[in-house]
Amino acid sequence: MSKKTPANPDPARPLPERANLEHLKKEAKQRLKAMRLDNPGVTLSAVQLTVAREYGFSSWRSLIAYVKSQSDKKPQLIDRLRAISARTPLHQAVLDGAIGGLEAIGKGDYQTAVAHFRQVEIAYPAATISTFQRIVTEEFGERVWRRLIAYIKSLPDEAQLQPADSDVSQAYNDGLEAAGKGDYQTAVAHFRRALRERPLRIRAHYHLGRALIRLRLYREAFTAFEELLKFDPENLPAHYEIGKLYLTASNYPRKLLSKFDPENLLADYEIGARYLSPQDYADAIAEYRWLRSQSESSIGDSYDSNYELLSDEPRGGNLARNPFHRAYAAELAFYLLDLIPPQIAEQYGLPSSQIIFDVPSKTPKDPDRKRQDTLIDDQPEGLKPMTILYKEMVEYTEIARINRIKGSIVLSAFFSANGWLSGIKVVRGLPDGLTRRAINVMKRVRFTPASLNGDPVSVRGNIEFDFMA
C-alpha cells in the first residue's frame, strides 16, 4: 500500500503498511480517553475526524472506506508466499525456490520454473504438484497453469514434480480398508508403500504404528510414532500412543502376551498392575505430564477453527496456543491416566483416575455376604428383574474414532430399591475415553427397581454398551 493517500499527498503521518479497521478504531478510542483528561466534553466523532485528517482524509468515513478498499485487494506475491510459510514449516530455501519459479513462469521459462520447484521439493518433501498449482494459479490464472502442467507432463517421469494425493496410488486407503477388516499384516504393507510415495504423510505414519500394535510388534510401532514426531513434534495422538506403549512391558511373559488384547482397557490395566514396577511407569507418566503441559499453556491464543487432532501434514509453530489443541491434550492426558493404578499415581503425585475396575478379589467372601449375593445373582423364585427405562447412546471420542475402536463396554452398578444408581465399576472397558463416556452415560440411566414378592429390592447388575465403528 502506498504511504500517500488519494485525499492528501502530504498527510501529517502515513497510514501503516497493513492498516486495518480494528487498529484505527482502537487508536481513536485511546486518543479519546487521553483527550478527555484535559477536555471532558470531547466526543468520539471529533476525535475520529482528527485522526482521519492526520492521515490525510477529509472525514472518518472516507478513511474507513479507503482502508476497506485496500484490504479487499489481493496481497502481493511476497505476502502470499509468507502466508503459505506461516501455515507450514517452510524455510528460506523453500521461499526462494517458490519465488524463483514464479518469476521464471512470468518470463515464459518453464524449464527454469520446474528446476526451482524441484528445489522446493528437496527442501520441503511434503510439497506436491498441488502446492505449486495453488500458487501459480493465484498469480497467473488457470490458463498459465494448464500450459505449465502440459510442459511438466512432457518430461520424463524422473524429472516430473511429486504427484498430488489424488494422483498417487490408493495404498493409504487400501491400508485403512485392510485395518478395518482386521488384516493388519496387509495394512502394514499398504501404509509402508504409501510412505515410500509420500514420506511426510502424517496419518500414514500414525496408522502404521496402530497396525503394528495390533500385530503386537510394539518396538516397530514405537519407531513408527517416533518417526512421525520428527516431522510433527507436537502431534498429540502420537505422544498418547507412545505413552500407552510404555505400559506394555518388554518383560511380560510370552504366554501372556499371546492372549493380550490391546483394546481391552481392563486387561491392559490388570496386566500392567501385575507386571510393571513403579519405575516402569516413569516413561508413560512423562508422556502424561507432557500432554498436561500442552493443555495448560499460558501463551496467548491463536484461534484456528480448522485444527485437526490428526493432521495429514506436518505443522509448524506453537500448537499449544490453539485452544482446540489444549482441549484435546487435556482429554488424552486423562485417558492415559486411566491406565495408571491409583497407588502408582499417588507415588508420582498425580490425580487418581475416576475409573474403578471390577477386579475379582482373591480373598474369600464372608458367609453373610454370600447369602446376599445369592439373592442378587441366582434370581430366586419371586424376583422380578429391574427394567431399564432410559439409556443414552455413548458417542465416540475423537481419538477413538481415529483409532477405529470396536467392541463392548460392560459396566456393573448397584441398582437400589429407591431408584438410585451407584457404585459403578468396569467389568470390561475400552480405551481412548470410551469407558469414561460410558460411565457418564450410566449415571443418567433410569430404571424400574427389581422386586421380590412385590417389594422393591436393591440388586447389582450389568449394562453393556456396544461400539461398532
Secondary structure, DSSP 8 states (H G I E B T S, - for coil): --SS-SS-SS-SS---TT--HHHHHHHHHHHHHHHTTT-TT--HHHHHHHHHHHTT-SSHHHHHHHHHHHHTS---HHHHHHHHHHHTT--HHHHHHHHHHHHHHHTT-HHHHHHHHHHHHHH-TT--HHHHHHHHHHHH-HHHHHHHHHHHHTS-GGGS----GGGS-SHHHHHHHHHHTT-HHHHHHHHHHHHHH-TT-HHHHHHHHHHHHHTT-HHHHHHHHHHHHHH-TT-HHHHHHHHHHHTS-TTS-HHHHHH--TT-HHHHHHHHHHH--GGGGHHHHHHHHHHHHHHT--S-----TT--TT-SS---S-GGGSHHHHHHHHHHHHHHHTTS-HHHHHHTT----S--B----SS---HHHHHHHHHHHS--TTEE--EEEE-------HHHHHTT-EEEEEEEEEE-TTS-EEEEEEEE--TTTHHHHHHHHHTT-EEE-EEETTEEE-EEEEEEEEEE-
